[in-house]
Amino acid sequence: MGEVPKQLKPFLFKKGEVANPAGRPKGKTMKEFAREFLLAMTDEDKINFMNSLEPDVVWKMAEGTPPQDVNIHGEIRMPIYLPSTLMEKRELPQITGTNSE
């Protein structure tokens, strides 16, 4: 990380200083609350609840959120299958350059 501008230095935390000295508020977290709420439901209530949600939300609940930081580097090679009649006649399109459409 680079040098912090001097205008911002008074607003930075000092070493050993924390933003919330009292810690997390006492009581249940939303995750704990939701878990207990769902465990208290009957199977029929759970089915009705799941049916009220969007399918992608249900998928994320079951499988987790897909990775959002996917980077593709390098060359992607994909085989192209041509009909044998084109291969026999050698009527193949000419491709020039690397970015053909």
Secondary structure by P-SEA (a helix, b strand, c coil): cccccccccccccccccccccccccccccaaaaaaaaaaaccaaaaaaaaaaccaaaaaaaaccccccccccccbbbbbbbbcaaaaaacbbbbbcccccc
